[in-house]
């Protein structure tokens, strides 16, 4: 099992516009290509405000690579990326690929 944990920080005052754009243009192509909803999609209430994260679950690195290739080839996803770049809300991204601790069994 592989977890793709992605954390993004938006410029102050832009997170709501960015998330609305994702809901309108990005969510459909992304969830279709990646095989469903993320494990979590969360917005910061404290700490690093103006940030959000999402966690995607894959069988392994090959599963992740295959699904992300489908997503990157999708015209709808490419349109979302272009519109997101025009909006200019994102100022930082961090991606962490993580595996379960030896004593934890994720729910399928």
Secondary structure, DSSP 4 states (H G I P E B T S, - for coil): -EEEEEEEEEPTT-HHHHHHHIIIIIHHHHHHHHTS--SEEEE-SSSS-SEEEEEEEESSHHHHHHHHHHHHH-HHHHHHHHHHHHHT-EEEEEEEEE---TT-----
